[in-house]
Amino acid sequence: MSSSDAIREFVQGFLDNTIKDRNDIWTGIYRLLLDYEHGVPRITDSNRLGKGIWRERALQVEQILARTLACETSEVEPQLDCLMRQMYNSGIQRMNPVGIAYAITIMYLIERFCPQKYRLKREVRIGNGVFANLLNSRRKSVDIVVWPEQTTPDNDPVAVISSKWGMRHDRIRDPQEEADTYKQQVPNLKFYLVTNEFDSARLQQVINYPTIDGVFHINNELVFGAYGSAKNQIPGLKNLNDLIDLFNN
């Protein structure tokens, strides 16, 4: 079994046991993937969490998690980051397994909670599995590609889902370039971004980008709450459940 297959098996089993209905989605994902840094949930770059406003925001998220999980704040951390705790030894670099698990999670949720109107595939090779004219693209694969359920090899995809757990300030251009490039091949394609990014400025750069059709957060209410702001201060940031609704239509 490949490492990706092992991650998929673990993720699906974990989410089957953890998510009973759509209200459980955000806590299920955080229990699977969210880790701690400087003693608080890692909701942004590690170097921001030692002190100041970002530490305060992370502590707010921790308090909400404690209430939702019906435990003390000191008991939250041991319940999170189950993928890395249970599958890997400490010290293993987490970016790659978390990225794989996150894409698997998004696909799992759409397939579980939506009628079988679509066919989804993860890590689709560019030029071979999709976008044949981009064979020499510097990007090698697409996180998640969506086709109609009834399709032929010649059918164009209807959507691409880019799964980015976080977005470093120097990588904001990545999903923008993806959307531009893929839509040059399939003009009617929808491009969606699913993230756990909390930084308002970074989020606005992708929310307001013209070729990105929707930006979805694991729990957008946590972002609004962390900023102490109303939704209209981060307009356009949607919830992961809103993405699931799109594929129910």
N, C-alpha and C positions, 0 to 999 in steps of 0.2 A: 504494500500500500504506500503511495506517495505521501509526502508530508501534507500536500494540499488535500488529498483524500482523507487523511487522518483528521485534519482540522475540520473538514466538512462533516465527518461522522460525529466528532465531538460537539460541534456547534448545533447540529440538528437535534441531537439527543438532549443537550442542555436546554435549548429553547423549547423543545416539546414539553419538558418537565417544568419549565419556569414560566412560560407565557400561556396563561389559560384563556385570555381574551385580549382585545386590542388595548385595553387599559393597562395591561402589564408590559407592553412593548418596551417602553423607555427604561423601566427598571430592569427588565430582562437583559437588554443590551448592556446597560451599565454593569450589571453583575457579571456579565461575560467579559467585558473589555475595558472598563474604566479602571485606571490605576491611580495611585497616590504619589505625590512628590512634595517634599518639605512638609509632610504631615497633613496634606489636604488633597482633595480630588484634583487630578491634573486636567483642568479645563482649559488650559492655555500653555504657552511655552514655560518650561520648568523654571527658567531664570526669573519669571515674573511672580512666582508663588511664594517666595521667601518672606515678603512683607508687602505692605501697601494695599492698594485697592483690589488687585487681583487676588490676593490672599483672602480678603474680606468676601469677595464674590465666591471663591471656592468654598469658604466656610458656610455661606448661605446654601450652596448646593448640597453640602454635606448635611446640613440641618433638614433640608427637604427630603433627602434620601433617608435620614433616620426616621422621620415621621412616616414616610411611605412604607419602610421596612419594619416599622414598629419596634425600633431598638434605640439604644443610646447612641450618641454620635461616636463614642469610642468603639462601638461594635459594627460600624459601617464598613470600614476598610477590609476586615477579614471576609466580608461577604462579596467583595468586588474582585475584578480581574481574574475570574475563575479559569479562563483559557490559559493564561500564562502560569498560574499557580498549579494547575492540575496537569498540564501537558509538558511543561518545560522546567528545566533546572534554573535556579536563580542565576542572574547574570547573562542570560541569553538575550541577544538583541531582539527587541519586541516589534520593531516597525513592520517587518515582513509578515510574520504570522498574524498580527492584529489587522493589517491591511487585507490579507486573504480572508480572515474570519469576518471582517466587516462586510465585504462584498457578498460573501456567502449568506450572511444574516439578512441583508436587504433582499436578496433573491428569495430566500426562504420565506420571508414575511409576505411578499407579494404573492408567491405561489400558494401559501397557506390560506390567506384571507381573501383571495380573489377567485372568481370563477375562472375556469380554464379557457379564457379567451385569448391568451397570449402564450408564446413560447419564449422562454428566457434562457440565455446562455451566458456563462461567466468566462472572463479571460479569453475573449474571442480574438484570434490572430488577425491583425490587420493585413489586408491584401490576399489572405487565404480564406478566412472565415467570414470576413465582412470588408466592405470598401475595397473592392478589387483594384481600383486605380491608385490606391495608396500603398502599393507593395513596398516602395522604398521609403516609407514614412519613418521618421526617427522614433515614433512610438510603435511598439511591437504588438500591443493588444488593447482591447477595450474592456473596461471593468465589467459591465453588464450590457448586453444587447437584447432588445425586445422585438420579436416578430409577431405577426398575427398567428393564432394557433394553426389555422389552415394555411399553409405556406408551401412554396416550392423553392428550389435553390435559387431561382431568379428573383424572388421577392425582395424588395428593399426592407430594411428594418423600419419600424415605426418610432422607435425611441432608443436612446442611449442613456444609461444611468452611470454617472461618475460617482464613485464612493470615496470620499476623502474624510477620514476620521478628524483630521485637523488640517489647517491650511497655513503653512508658514508664510510670513510676509513676502519672502522671495519666491514663492511658488504660486502666487495668486494667478499669474498669467497662464498656468497650465490648463485649468478647466476652460478658460476663455479661448485659448488656442484650439483645444479639443472641439469645442462647440463650433467655432468658425470653420475648422477643417472638415468635420464630418458633414456639416450642412452644405458645404460646397459640393459634396458628393450626392447627398440626398436632401434637397431643399425643404421638403415637408417634414423632415425628421424632427422629433422633439428631443431636446437635450436637458436632462435633469441632473442636479447635483444634490447629493445627500451627505450631510456632514455633521460633526459634533463641534464645529468651531463656535466659540463664544465671542470672539473679538468683533465688535460692531463694525469697525472700519473695514476689516477684511470681508465680512459678510456683505456689506453694501457694495463692494467692488464686484462681487459676482451676482448679487441680486439685480443690480442695475445694468448688467452687461446685456446688450440687445439680443445676442444669439443664445443666451441661457434662458430656458423657458420656465424654470422653477428651481428654487433653492429650498431644501427641506432639512429641518433639524430634528434630531432624535426627540427633543422636547423643547420646542421654541418658548414655552412659558418659562422655562428655567433661565433662558437668555434674558427675557424681559424682566424677570424677577431679579436676576443678578445685577442688572443695570438700574433697578428701581424705576423702570420706565414702562410707559404704555406701549402697546403694539405699534402705534403710529410713529414711534421714534426709531423703529427698525422695520419700516414698511416692507412688505413682500416676503418676510421670512415665514415659511410655512412649516407645518409639523409633518413628521414622517407618516402619520396616519392620513394626511391629505394626499400623499403620493399613492398610498394604497387605494384610496378612493378613486384616483384617476384611472386605475386599472380595473376598477369595478364597473366602469361605465361602458 
